[in-house]
């Protein structure tokens, strides 16, 4: 019976997924810098970059500002901001936001990214990819300059837990811990990646049960399950890329799968369920 339900779920997913990858790239070329994105993909829009609470500089080819807080904590009223919105009838997944940073000798040493999904409460999962000896991530998900330098640095990466958002999602970049309020800072080469897709439906009452299938929706190497079930992992082209039998509180190794968005199907309380995950 479980295999029958799983098969139905895969058929439903395959029939309804219409995923389209997108990127929004902000190069900030010119003086003053252009703040609109170059985009690939369709059925989404990306706003221009804006700011709140900082003071403008005359720097070109970067989104540059001053007057960051000197305290080692972000100010709720000072941030850079950008919004991504799916088209009507589409759902938004964001897999990563990468960007370049630069500071003056007295600019901020800390920065973090938050999203509107949780009301800008928590810093998004942060990493430095590829590794950069001048940058590190300190608790909790704060980027930090290791040394007091003023050259541009690559590698800042966040993995937003943005899955199946029917409306706009806004990202805010907070810079703080400045060595002087007049110190400058900037972002450059911001790239937001993800996909938009139409509604993904499972057979049966998935709405009530899907949250009980998988514990972690943003996955590095392992998916952790809440239930015993026969499961299948389906990519955004509707292809089954992995099958397994799992038990409650056990993990499934998916390290070999490419980064991206997948749908996990299984059975919860006798009903078919599906849950979207992001493999980072």
JOWORA-V886079 format. One record per backbone hydrogen bond with DSSP energy under -1.0 kcal/mol. CO is the residue of the C=O (numbers start at 1). NH is the residue of the N-H. Records with the same first field share a line. If there is no record, write none. Layout:
CO->NH  NH
This chain:
1->5
2->6
3->7
4->8
5->9
6->10
7->11
8->12
9->13
10->14
11->15
12->16
13->17
20->196
22->194
23->40
24->192
25->38
26->190
29->34
30->61
35->49
38->25
40->23
43->87
45->85
50->81
52->79
55->66
62->64
63->187
64->57
65->185
66->55
69->178
71->177
75->78
79->52
80->173
81->50
82->171
83->47
84->169
85->45
87->90
91->197
92->165
93->195
96->193
97->158
98->191
100->188
101->153
102->186
104->107
106->180
109->145
110->176
111->143
112->174
113->124
114->172
115->120
116->119
125->159
127->157
132->135
134->146
136->144
138->142
142->138
143->111
144->136
147->149
153->101
155->129
156->99
157->127
158->97
160->162
162->94
165->92
169->84
170->116
171->82
172->114
173->80
174->112
176->110
180->183
181->67
184->104
185->65
186->102
187->63
188->100
190->26
191->98
192->24
193->95  96
194->22
195->93
196->20
197->91
204->206
206->210
209->212
210->213
213->226
217->278
219->280
221->254
223->252
224->215
225->249
229->246
231->244
232->265
233->241  242
234->263
235->238
239->235
242->233
244->231
246->229
247->250
250->225
252->223
254->257
260->279
262->277
263->234
264->275
265->232
266->273
268->271
271->268
273->266
275->264
277->262
278->219
279->260
